[in-house]
Amino acid sequence: MTAVAEQTGAWLQQLRETAFQRFTELGFPTTHDEEWRFTNVAPIARLVGRALACPSHAFACPPEVQQHLAQHAPFDHHAFVALNTAFFRDVTYIHIPRGQVVEQPINILYEAPPTVSHPRTLIVAGPDAHCTIVETYSGTGSYFTNAVTEIVAGSGSVVDHYKVQLESSSAFHVGVMFASLGRSANFSASCISLGGSLVRNEIGVTLSEGADATLNGLYLVNGRQHVDNHTSIDHAKPHGTSHELYKGILDGQASAVFNGRIIVRKDAQKTDSKQTNKNLVLSDEAVINTKPELQIFADDVRCTHGATIGQLDAESMFYLQSRGIGKQDARSLLTYAFAQDIIDRIKVQSLKDSLERILFEKFHEHAD
């Protein structure tokens, strides 16, 4: 073993032990914590708690990962990030050099093992680099996926990121992504949640001067599914722009949470930010809790936010039925149209086609 490898291994082991210690101090969040008050993770705690032990495994870690790994996804106040940092087995590391344009999307597929997994992804795009990343999570049976993704977008880079969550209907999923944007970087993230029993998606983006961030999300839940989306857009420097649109469709006894926070720092003058959350509730028993937040410490900004909760439009239903379309088919068409707005924003054609098929099948099942 070389001296560099030994040094890297020692650094990684220290990182793991520090993260594990922090996790033991924090413990699993409870509904008494403001950030988790609508999401009870007790089933996850029971599943994970039986297997906890101080981590010691190592892997071949390139020295240049050490510069970014665990630097953008802090675990001081986040138990699940601490848990992932302590127990991830390897890192999916993608580095796009300065100025390189990757034409084809880079696909990352995580298929969950029988019990617990801690996927770790690090994406570093150099200055003026262009890339598209598609992260897909799937699996069968009952298990827990605890994923952390760190993205570094260099100055002038363009990074499009897609997360597709297709977990088993009895699976648990917590996914956290942090993105750090350099000067004039352009970043977009689309989060599609279609599976899982209990799901939590968190996205945090920090913008440098002149950076642009777009966050799109679609969550579709029915039965007793629960999905919780938390987003935070931090305008740390002036002339930043952000746009956010999350849409949810709830049926059965499902529940969902949307908490979107926009922070505009004191020096972030000329910020332009817009956030929208729209929810379509298809049953009387479904529940949505939505909470848009603005924290503005600058005075020369333009920031808006809004949230809506509604049912299918009665006039549109009547119009379709008057044209000979059955009630269930009309309901499916209008629901599909509500979701289509997010799907149309997907730039990867193969992914767009795949999601359109999945949505069509889901709505057709409900129609039957």
C-alpha positions as a Python dict, from the first residue, in 0.01 Angstrom:
ca = {
    (1, 'M'): (0, 0, 0),
    (2, 'T'): (138, 343, -94),
    (3, 'A'): (173, 630, 150),
    (4, 'V'): (-103, 819, -35),
    (5, 'A'): (-339, 520, -9),
    (6, 'E'): (-265, 483, 360),
    (7, 'Q'): (-329, 852, 418),
    (8, 'T'): (-657, 838, 224),
    (9, 'G'): (-766, 526, 411),
    (10, 'A'): (-694, 689, 746),
    (11, 'W'): (-885, 1002, 643),
    (12, 'L'): (-1185, 795, 535),
    (13, 'Q'): (-1190, 591, 853),
    (14, 'Q'): (-1177, 907, 1061),
    (15, 'L'): (-1462, 1051, 856),
    (16, 'R'): (-1671, 740, 917),
    (17, 'E'): (-1606, 738, 1291),
    (18, 'T'): (-1687, 1109, 1322),
    (19, 'A'): (-2011, 1063, 1127),
    (20, 'F'): (-2111, 759, 1331),
    (21, 'Q'): (-2046, 946, 1655),
    (22, 'R'): (-2258, 1235, 1532),
    (23, 'F'): (-2539, 995, 1436),
    (24, 'T'): (-2540, 841, 1782),
    (25, 'E'): (-2568, 1192, 1929),
    (26, 'L'): (-2850, 1299, 1698),
    (27, 'G'): (-3049, 978, 1685),
    (28, 'F'): (-3332, 931, 1441),
    (29, 'P'): (-3554, 1238, 1400),
    (30, 'T'): (-3901, 1231, 1552),
    (31, 'T'): (-4224, 1416, 1484),
    (32, 'H'): (-4124, 1655, 1765),
    (33, 'D'): (-3859, 1794, 1528),
    (34, 'E'): (-4005, 2077, 1319),
    (35, 'E'): (-3844, 1951, 998),
    (36, 'W'): (-3996, 1604, 1048),
    (37, 'R'): (-4327, 1677, 1220),
    (38, 'F'): (-4537, 1526, 939),
    (39, 'T'): (-4311, 1226, 875),
    (40, 'N'): (-4274, 945, 1128),
    (41, 'V'): (-3954, 747, 1064),
    (42, 'A'): (-4010, 497, 1346),
    (43, 'P'): (-4046, 206, 1096),
    (44, 'I'): (-3705, 297, 948),
    (45, 'A'): (-3548, 321, 1293),
    (46, 'R'): (-3673, -28, 1378),
    (47, 'L'): (-3536, -172, 1055),
    (48, 'V'): (-3195, -2, 1077),
    (49, 'G'): (-3142, -14, 1452),
    (50, 'R'): (-3088, -389, 1462),
    (51, 'A'): (-2785, -366, 1234),
    (52, 'L'): (-2601, -64, 1375),
    (53, 'A'): (-2235, -105, 1469),
    (54, 'C'): (-1932, 120, 1440),
    (55, 'P'): (-1824, 105, 1071),
    (56, 'S'): (-1480, -13, 968),
    (57, 'H'): (-1497, -109, 601),
    (58, 'A'): (-1288, 81, 345),
    (59, 'F'): (-1270, 106, -34),
    (60, 'A'): (-1037, 238, -299),
    (61, 'C'): (-1089, 612, -270),
    (62, 'P'): (-910, 833, -527),
    (63, 'P'): (-725, 1118, -351),
    (64, 'E'): (-912, 1386, -553),
    (65, 'V'): (-1245, 1271, -413),
    (66, 'Q'): (-1119, 1374, -69),
    (67, 'Q'): (-1148, 1739, -180),
    (68, 'H'): (-1527, 1716, -220),
    (69, 'L'): (-1659, 1405, -44),
    (70, 'A'): (-1869, 1499, 261),
    (71, 'Q'): (-1785, 1867, 205),
    (72, 'H'): (-2123, 1962, 53),
    (73, 'A'): (-2358, 1727, 238),
    (74, 'P'): (-2306, 1825, 604),
    (75, 'F'): (-2398, 1570, 869),
    (76, 'D'): (-2371, 1792, 1177),
    (77, 'H'): (-2748, 1838, 1194),
    (78, 'H'): (-2876, 1561, 968),
    (79, 'A'): (-2898, 1210, 1111),
    (80, 'F'): (-2954, 1032, 779),
    (81, 'V'): (-2658, 1204, 612),
    (82, 'A'): (-2445, 1106, 912),
    (83, 'L'): (-2571, 748, 885),
    (84, 'N'): (-2489, 735, 514),
    (85, 'T'): (-2143, 886, 567),
    (86, 'A'): (-2068, 626, 830),
    (87, 'F'): (-2186, 325, 633),
    (88, 'F'): (-2160, 384, 256),
    (89, 'R'): (-1956, 106, 96),
    (90, 'D'): (-1828, 290, -209),
    (91, 'V'): (-1880, 610, -404),
    (92, 'T'): (-2019, 652, -752),
    (93, 'Y'): (-1779, 926, -861),
    (94, 'I'): (-1833, 1118, -1184),
    (95, 'H'): (-1588, 1388, -1288),
    (96, 'I'): (-1644, 1598, -1600),
    (97, 'P'): (-1324, 1791, -1682),
    (98, 'R'): (-1315, 2160, -1763),
    (99, 'G'): (-1491, 2245, -2088),
    (100, 'Q'): (-1597, 1890, -2170),
    (101, 'V'): (-1947, 1843, -2310),
    (102, 'V'): (-2098, 1498, -2248),
    (103, 'E'): (-2372, 1460, -2507),
    (104, 'Q'): (-2535, 1141, -2378),
    (105, 'P'): (-2695, 1115, -2033),
    (106, 'I'): (-2497, 931, -1766),
    (107, 'N'): (-2723, 669, -1607),
    (108, 'I'): (-2677, 556, -1247),
    (109, 'L'): (-2897, 267, -1134),
    (110, 'Y'): (-2928, 172, -769),
    (111, 'E'): (-3111, -154, -703),
    (112, 'A'): (-3161, -196, -331),
    (113, 'P'): (-3030, -507, -152),
    (114, 'P'): (-3256, -714, 77),
    (115, 'T'): (-3235, -493, 387),
    (116, 'V'): (-3043, -163, 402),
    (117, 'S'): (-2828, 29, 154),
    (118, 'H'): (-2646, 364, 170),
    (119, 'P'): (-2580, 476, -191),
    (120, 'R'): (-2330, 761, -219),
    (121, 'T'): (-2286, 970, -534),
    (122, 'L'): (-2038, 1249, -603),
    (123, 'I'): (-2064, 1450, -925),
    (124, 'V'): (-1802, 1712, -1003),
    (125, 'A'): (-1842, 1922, -1319),
    (126, 'G'): (-1545, 2141, -1398),
    (127, 'P'): (-1575, 2500, -1526),
    (128, 'D'): (-1777, 2523, -1850),
    (129, 'A'): (-1847, 2147, -1850),
    (130, 'H'): (-2187, 2011, -1958),
    (131, 'C'): (-2349, 1687, -1841),
    (132, 'T'): (-2680, 1514, -1772),
    (133, 'I'): (-2715, 1264, -1488),
    (134, 'V'): (-3006, 1022, -1437),
    (135, 'E'): (-3022, 853, -1096),
    (136, 'T'): (-3277, 572, -1071),
    (137, 'Y'): (-3372, 385, -754),
    (138, 'S'): (-3564, 58, -772),
    (139, 'G'): (-3604, -271, -588),
    (140, 'T'): (-3845, -538, -467),
    (141, 'G'): (-3965, -630, -120),
    (142, 'S'): (-3928, -441, 207),
    (143, 'Y'): (-3597, -256, 257),
    (144, 'F'): (-3447, 86, 329),
    (145, 'T'): (-3252, 304, 88),
    (146, 'N'): (-3059, 592, 246),
    (147, 'A'): (-2902, 788, -40),
    (148, 'V'): (-2677, 1095, -44),
    (149, 'T'): (-2573, 1280, -359),
    (150, 'E'): (-2326, 1569, -372),
    (151, 'I'): (-2299, 1784, -684),
    (152, 'V'): (-2033, 2045, -755),
    (153, 'A'): (-2106, 2259, -1061),
    (154, 'G'): (-1804, 2468, -1160),
    (155, 'S'): (-1826, 2823, -1294),
    (156, 'G'): (-2012, 2841, -1624),
    (157, 'S'): (-2103, 2471, -1616),
    (158, 'V'): (-2439, 2322, -1712),
    (159, 'V'): (-2561, 2026, -1507),
    (160, 'D'): (-2901, 1859, -1548),
    (161, 'H'): (-2987, 1603, -1280),
    (162, 'Y'): (-3282, 1365, -1271),
    (163, 'K'): (-3380, 1146, -978),
    (164, 'V'): (-3638, 876, -1047),
    (165, 'Q'): (-3765, 690, -743),
    (166, 'L'): (-3939, 364, -836),
    (167, 'E'): (-3898, 179, -508),
    (168, 'S'): (-4112, -114, -399),
    (169, 'S'): (-4451, -28, -248),
    (170, 'S'): (-4327, -164, 86),
    (171, 'A'): (-3986, 5, 80),
    (172, 'F'): (-3852, 306, 270),
    (173, 'H'): (-3647, 574, 98),
    (174, 'V'): (-3459, 878, 228),
    (175, 'G'): (-3267, 1067, -38),
    (176, 'V'): (-3064, 1382, 23),
    (177, 'M'): (-2895, 1587, -248),
    (178, 'F'): (-2680, 1895, -202),
    (179, 'A'): (-2558, 2101, -498),
    (180, 'S'): (-2300, 2379, -487),
    (181, 'L'): (-2312, 2610, -790),
    (182, 'G'): (-2017, 2815, -907),
    (183, 'R'): (-2034, 3156, -1070),
    (184, 'S'): (-2282, 3164, -1362),
    (185, 'A'): (-2343, 2789, -1339),
    (186, 'N'): (-2673, 2654, -1472),
    (187, 'F'): (-2826, 2369, -1273),
    (188, 'S'): (-3156, 2185, -1299),
    (189, 'A'): (-3290, 1903, -1085),
    (190, 'S'): (-3602, 1696, -1145),
    (191, 'C'): (-3727, 1468, -869),
    (192, 'I'): (-3986, 1207, -969),
    (193, 'S'): (-4137, 996, -688),
    (194, 'L'): (-4365, 714, -798),
    (195, 'G'): (-4296, 433, -548),
    (196, 'G'): (-4213, 355, -189),
    (197, 'S'): (-4417, 324, 128),
    (198, 'L'): (-4243, 607, 316),
    (199, 'V'): (-4031, 848, 113),
    (200, 'R'): (-3835, 1161, 201),
    (201, 'N'): (-3662, 1366, -68),
    (202, 'E'): (-3440, 1659, 30),
    (203, 'I'): (-3267, 1897, -208),
    (204, 'G'): (-3038, 2180, -105),
    (205, 'V'): (-2885, 2417, -360),
    (206, 'T'): (-2640, 2701, -291),
    (207, 'L'): (-2597, 2960, -567),
    (208, 'S'): (-2292, 3174, -635),
    (209, 'E'): (-2308, 3502, -829),
    (210, 'G'): (-2510, 3484, -1148),
    (211, 'A'): (-2599, 3116, -1102),
    (212, 'D'): (-2931, 2974, -1221),
    (213, 'A'): (-3118, 2686, -1055),
    (214, 'T'): (-3437, 2510, -1162),
    (215, 'L'): (-3609, 2252, -942),
    (216, 'N'): (-3897, 2044, -1075),
    (217, 'G'): (-4077, 1769, -890),
    (218, 'L'): (-4363, 1523, -935),
    (219, 'Y'): (-4494, 1293, -666),
    (220, 'L'): (-4773, 1043, -717),
    (221, 'V'): (-4906, 858, -411),
    (222, 'N'): (-5205, 637, -338),
    (223, 'G'): (-5312, 371, -90),
    (224, 'R'): (-5130, 453, 234),
    (225, 'Q'): (-4813, 588, 74),
    (226, 'H'): (-4639, 888, 228),
    (227, 'V'): (-4393, 1118, 49),
    (228, 'D'): (-4216, 1419, 200),
    (229, 'N'): (-4037, 1672, -21),
    (230, 'H'): (-3811, 1930, 142),
    (231, 'T'): (-3622, 2181, -74),
    (232, 'S'): (-3390, 2467, 13),
    (233, 'I'): (-3254, 2720, -236),
    (234, 'D'): (-2984, 2940, -85),
    (235, 'H'): (-2904, 3256, -280),
    (236, 'A'): (-2565, 3334, -128),
    (237, 'K'): (-2447, 3585, -391),
    (238, 'P'): (-2607, 3854, -613),
    (239, 'H'): (-2774, 3815, -953),
    (240, 'G'): (-2893, 3459, -891),
    (241, 'T'): (-3207, 3314, -1046),
    (242, 'S'): (-3416, 3019, -932),
    (243, 'H'): (-3743, 2863, -1043),
    (244, 'E'): (-3920, 2581, -867),
    (245, 'L'): (-4232, 2385, -959),
    (246, 'Y'): (-4345, 2080, -762),
    (247, 'K'): (-4669, 1896, -839),
    (248, 'G'): (-4837, 1624, -636),
    (249, 'I'): (-5121, 1380, -707),
    (250, 'L'): (-5276, 1210, -406),
    (251, 'D'): (-5537, 935, -394),
    (252, 'G'): (-5669, 681, -144),
    (253, 'Q'): (-5545, 740, 211),
    (254, 'A'): (-5209, 872, 94),
    (255, 'S'): (-5032, 1169, 248),
    (256, 'A'): (-4767, 1410, 125),
    (257, 'V'): (-4557, 1699, 247),
    (258, 'F'): (-4400, 1985, 56),
    (259, 'N'): (-4172, 2227, 238),
    (260, 'G'): (-3990, 2468, 12),
    (261, 'R'): (-3749, 2723, 155),
    (262, 'I'): (-3590, 3012, -35),
    (263, 'I'): (-3309, 3199, 141),
    (264, 'V'): (-3176, 3529, 9),
    (265, 'R'): (-2860, 3639, 189),
    (266, 'K'): (-2781, 4001, 271),
    (267, 'D'): (-2533, 4035, -15),
    (268, 'A'): (-2753, 3855, -270),
    (269, 'Q'): (-2900, 4166, -432),
    (270, 'K'): (-3081, 4139, -768),
    (271, 'T'): (-3205, 3789, -685),
    (272, 'D'): (-3500, 3661, -889),
    (273, 'S'): (-3675, 3359, -740),
    (274, 'K'): (-4012, 3191, -793),
    (275, 'Q'): (-4155, 2887, -618),
    (276, 'T'): (-4484, 2705, -688),
    (277, 'N'): (-4639, 2394, -537),
    (278, 'K'): (-4961, 2252, -685),
    (279, 'N'): (-5149, 1951, -553),
    (280, 'L'): (-5433, 1749, -697),
    (281, 'V'): (-5628, 1558, -431),
    (282, 'L'): (-5844, 1280, -572),
    (283, 'S'): (-6000, 1141, -254),
    (284, 'D'): (-6151, 1276, 67),
    (285, 'E'): (-5905, 1077, 279),
    (286, 'A'): (-5581, 1197, 118),
    (287, 'V'): (-5385, 1464, 307),
    (288, 'I'): (-5130, 1721, 187),
    (289, 'N'): (-4930, 1956, 409),
    (290, 'T'): (-4761, 2231, 211),
    (291, 'K'): (-4539, 2505, 351),
    (292, 'P'): (-4357, 2751, 123),
    (293, 'E'): (-4104, 2970, 303),
    (294, 'L'): (-3919, 3290, 214),
    (295, 'Q'): (-3625, 3416, 420),
    (296, 'I'): (-3512, 3742, 262),
    (297, 'F'): (-3227, 3949, 406),
    (298, 'A'): (-3163, 4165, 96),
    (299, 'D'): (-3380, 4454, -23),
    (300, 'D'): (-3337, 4459, -403),
    (301, 'V'): (-3494, 4127, -494),
    (302, 'R'): (-3793, 3977, -672),
    (303, 'C'): (-3926, 3668, -494),
    (304, 'T'): (-4265, 3497, -511),
    (305, 'H'): (-4411, 3175, -382),
    (306, 'G'): (-4748, 3005, -386),
    (307, 'A'): (-4923, 2677, -309),
    (308, 'T'): (-5254, 2535, -427),
    (309, 'I'): (-5460, 2232, -328),
    (310, 'G'): (-5753, 2133, -543),
    (311, 'Q'): (-5963, 1862, -701),
    (312, 'L'): (-6040, 1783, -1061),
    (313, 'D'): (-6215, 2069, -1236),
    (314, 'A'): (-6589, 1996, -1256),
    (315, 'E'): (-6635, 2189, -1581),
    (316, 'S'): (-6355, 1997, -1752),
    (317, 'M'): (-6504, 1668, -1632),
    (318, 'F'): (-6845, 1769, -1765),
    (319, 'Y'): (-6696, 1876, -2098),
    (320, 'L'): (-6518, 1543, -2152),
    (321, 'Q'): (-6818, 1339, -2046),
    (322, 'S'): (-7044, 1540, -2276),
    (323, 'R'): (-6815, 1426, -2560),
    (324, 'G'): (-6883, 1061, -2481),
    (325, 'I'): (-6583, 995, -2257),
    (326, 'G'): (-6662, 784, -1952),
    (327, 'K'): (-6623, 930, -1604),
    (328, 'Q'): (-6318, 721, -1508),
    (329, 'D'): (-6147, 784, -1842),
    (330, 'A'): (-6214, 1157, -1812),
    (331, 'R'): (-6069, 1150, -1459),
    (332, 'S'): (-5756, 973, -1587),
    (333, 'L'): (-5712, 1217, -1875),
    (334, 'L'): (-5730, 1522, -1651),
    (335, 'T'): (-5497, 1368, -1394),
    (336, 'Y'): (-5247, 1279, -1665),
    (337, 'A'): (-5266, 1634, -1802),
    (338, 'F'): (-5185, 1771, -1456),
    (339, 'A'): (-4870, 1558, -1438),
    (340, 'Q'): (-4772, 1618, -1800),
    (341, 'D'): (-4651, 1969, -1723),
    (342, 'I'): (-4358, 1824, -1528),
    (343, 'I'): (-4291, 1539, -1771),
    (344, 'D'): (-4272, 1784, -2061),
    (345, 'R'): (-3981, 1960, -1887),
    (346, 'I'): (-3765, 1647, -1904),
    (347, 'K'): (-3498, 1686, -2172),
    (348, 'V'): (-3390, 1320, -2189),
    (349, 'Q'): (-3627, 1171, -2446),
    (350, 'S'): (-3585, 807, -2339),
    (351, 'L'): (-3660, 897, -1977),
    (352, 'K'): (-3954, 1111, -2079),
    (353, 'D'): (-4099, 825, -2287),
    (354, 'S'): (-4050, 577, -2004),
    (355, 'L'): (-4222, 798, -1748),
    (356, 'E'): (-4511, 867, -1983),
    (357, 'R'): (-4567, 491, -2015),
    (358, 'I'): (-4552, 443, -1638),
    (359, 'L'): (-4798, 724, -1573),
    (360, 'F'): (-5034, 603, -1844),
    (361, 'E'): (-5037, 255, -1690),
    (362, 'K'): (-5095, 390, -1340),
    (363, 'F'): (-5385, 611, -1442),
    (364, 'H'): (-5530, 338, -1665),
    (365, 'E'): (-5528, 99, -1367),
    (366, 'H'): (-5725, 351, -1163),
    (367, 'A'): (-5969, 394, -1451),
    (368, 'D'): (-6031, 18, -1459),
}
